[in-house]
Amino acid sequence: MAPLTVTGDTSRAGARCPSSWQGGPGIAHGGWVAAVLDDFAGRTMTGTETFVVTGTLNVTYLRPTPVEEDLVLTGTRHPDGERRWRVTAHLHLAVAPDAPLAELVAMMIEPRPGHYQRHVERMTAMRGAAD
């Protein structure tokens, strides 16, 4: 993904799906589209000093996304309660900004303190239980 620009609550970045992520002939795999939108949703928090993780991710595929074409992601973040941010975003061809290829609605969540340490402890316990 190209560098992100943030103006207020609105973000914009460029992207290009490599042909190695082709799903159908000349078309990006849907997993690539979802992953780049998820990454973009997290990056919309740039400049806020707030770290978030993905709570929900809803992608609607509107048109096939071509590989090896310049793409643009645009999105807006909205506070949605304590520790939650709703992000809406669109992916479109750079040459066709009014024809979205995919749209995203995501709920991004600010993790509670100790989130990652608890994860490590749970994984350690699960691995130990499997022995």
C-alpha positions as CSV (number, residue, x, y, z in Angstrom):
1,M,0.0,0.0,0.0
2,A,1.2,3.5,-0.8
3,P,1.7,6.1,1.9
4,L,-1.5,7.1,3.6
5,T,-2.7,10.7,3.8
6,V,-5.1,11.7,6.6
7,T,-7.1,14.9,6.6
8,G,-9.3,15.1,9.7
9,D,-11.2,11.9,9.9
10,T,-10.7,11.0,6.2
11,S,-7.9,8.9,4.8
12,R,-6.6,8.1,1.3
13,A,-4.0,5.7,0.0
14,G,-2.9,4.0,-3.2
15,A,-2.6,0.3,-3.8
16,R,-1.9,-2.1,-6.6
17,C,-2.8,-5.8,-6.6
18,P,0.2,-7.9,-7.8
19,S,-0.6,-10.5,-10.4
20,S,0.6,-13.2,-7.9
21,W,-2.8,-12.5,-6.1
22,Q,-4.8,-13.2,-9.2
23,G,-8.0,-15.1,-8.4
24,G,-9.6,-15.2,-11.9
25,P,-8.0,-14.2,-15.1
26,G,-6.8,-10.6,-14.5
27,I,-8.9,-10.3,-11.4
28,A,-7.7,-9.9,-7.8
29,H,-8.4,-12.6,-5.3
30,G,-11.2,-11.6,-2.9
31,G,-8.8,-12.4,0.0
32,W,-6.4,-9.7,-1.2
33,V,-9.2,-7.2,-1.5
34,A,-10.4,-7.9,2.1
35,A,-6.8,-7.9,3.5
36,V,-5.9,-4.5,1.9
37,L,-9.2,-3.0,3.1
38,D,-8.6,-4.4,6.6
39,D,-5.1,-3.0,6.7
40,F,-6.4,0.4,5.4
41,A,-9.1,0.5,8.1
42,G,-6.4,0.1,10.8
43,R,-4.3,2.8,9.3
44,T,-7.1,5.3,9.3
45,M,-6.2,5.8,13.0
46,T,-2.8,7.3,11.9
47,G,-2.1,10.5,13.8
48,T,-4.6,9.8,16.6
49,E,-2.2,8.0,19.0
50,T,-4.9,5.3,19.2
51,F,-4.0,1.7,18.4
52,V,-6.9,-0.5,17.2
53,V,-7.6,-4.1,16.2
54,T,-10.3,-5.3,13.9
55,G,-13.5,-6.3,15.7
56,T,-15.7,-6.9,12.6
57,L,-14.9,-6.6,8.9
58,N,-17.7,-6.5,6.3
59,V,-16.6,-6.3,2.7
60,T,-19.0,-6.0,-0.2
61,Y,-17.6,-6.8,-3.6
62,L,-19.2,-4.6,-6.2
63,R,-17.1,-5.2,-9.3
64,P,-14.1,-7.3,-10.1
65,T,-10.8,-5.7,-9.0
66,P,-8.2,-5.9,-11.7
67,V,-4.6,-6.9,-11.0
68,E,-1.6,-4.6,-11.9
69,E,-3.8,-1.4,-12.0
70,D,-3.5,1.7,-9.9
71,L,-6.1,1.6,-7.2
72,V,-7.2,4.1,-4.5
73,L,-8.6,3.5,-1.1
74,T,-10.7,6.2,0.6
75,G,-12.2,6.0,4.0
76,T,-13.6,7.8,7.0
77,R,-13.4,6.9,10.7
78,H,-16.2,7.7,13.2
79,P,-16.1,7.2,17.0
80,D,-18.8,4.6,17.9
81,G,-18.8,4.3,21.7
82,E,-16.1,3.7,24.2
83,R,-13.0,2.2,22.6
84,R,-14.7,1.6,19.3
85,W,-14.4,3.2,15.9
86,R,-16.5,2.6,12.8
87,V,-14.6,2.8,9.5
88,T,-16.2,3.0,6.1
89,A,-14.0,2.7,3.0
90,H,-14.1,2.2,-0.7
91,L,-11.6,0.7,-3.1
92,H,-11.7,2.0,-6.7
93,L,-9.6,2.3,-9.8
94,A,-7.5,5.5,-9.8
95,V,-9.0,6.4,-13.2
96,A,-12.6,5.8,-12.0
97,P,-13.1,7.3,-8.5
98,D,-16.9,7.3,-8.9
99,A,-17.1,3.5,-9.6
100,P,-16.2,1.6,-6.4
101,L,-14.9,-1.9,-6.7
102,A,-15.5,-2.9,-3.1
103,E,-16.7,-1.2,0.1
104,L,-15.9,-1.9,3.7
105,V,-17.7,-1.3,7.0
106,A,-15.4,-2.3,9.9
107,M,-15.6,-1.9,13.7
108,M,-12.1,-1.2,15.0
109,I,-11.6,-1.7,18.7
110,E,-9.0,-0.2,21.1
111,P,-7.6,-3.2,23.0
112,R,-7.7,-3.2,26.8
113,P,-4.4,-3.0,28.6
114,G,-2.8,-6.4,28.7
115,H,-4.6,-7.7,25.6
116,Y,-1.5,-9.2,23.9
117,Q,-0.1,-10.6,27.2
118,R,-3.4,-12.4,27.8
119,H,-3.2,-13.8,24.3
120,V,0.3,-15.2,24.8
121,E,-0.8,-16.8,28.1
122,R,-3.9,-18.4,26.5
123,M,-1.8,-19.8,23.6
124,T,0.9,-21.1,26.0
125,A,-1.9,-22.9,28.0
126,M,-3.5,-24.3,24.9
127,R,-0.1,-25.6,23.6
128,G,0.5,-27.2,27.0
129,A,-2.9,-28.8,27.1
130,A,-2.2,-30.4,23.7
131,D,1.0,-32.2,25.0
